Amino acid sequence: MASVVGLLEARELAARERVEGLREGADQVLAELADEETDWEGWVIARQRVGGVLAPPSVQETASAVAVPAADESAEPGAASLVKAARAGSIVPVWRPGLEAGALAVECQRNLQVLT
């Protein structure tokens, strides 16, 4: 017949082995969780940045000015006039009466010629 102390030690050993197995499993789950949280945070940041880019321009952005070559032929070569941009960072000026096609970027002028 086994001693009571021996039975208790056997059960203690079995319980410790289960705890260690569960702890290893928990560590693995926590590592996977950390990886997935990092991935999720990256997607959140990407969505926020794309949302910021695609958002309608604010009043301050539409009021910002960019240097656009002067459309007036009487102006000095290389002279630039400040024109409100259609969007911050854009080289396309906001349309206004009297604005010539020469105020557009070369690529935009080519597109305009194709369309007309």
C-alpha positions, 0 to 999 in steps of 0.5 A: 500500500502506498503512503499518503505522502507518496500519493500527495507527492504524485498528485502535486507533481501531476498538478505542477506538470499541468500548470507548466503546460498551461503556462507554456500555452499561455505564453504562446497565446500571449506572443501570438496576441502581441503579434496580432495587436501590432498588425492591427495597430498598423492597419489602424494607422494606415486607415487613419493616414488614408482617411486624412489624405482623402478627407476634403481639404480644410479651409486652411489648406484651400487658402494655401498658396503655391508658386505657379509660373506666370501665365502672362507673357509680359512677365519676366521669364522665370517669374512666378505668381502666387495662386491658390492651389486646388488642394494643399501640395497640388500644383493645379491652381483654383480656377478663376476668370482670366486664368490661362492654361499656361498656369497649369503644369505641363502634364495638365496642359497636355491633358487639356490639349487632348481633351480640347 
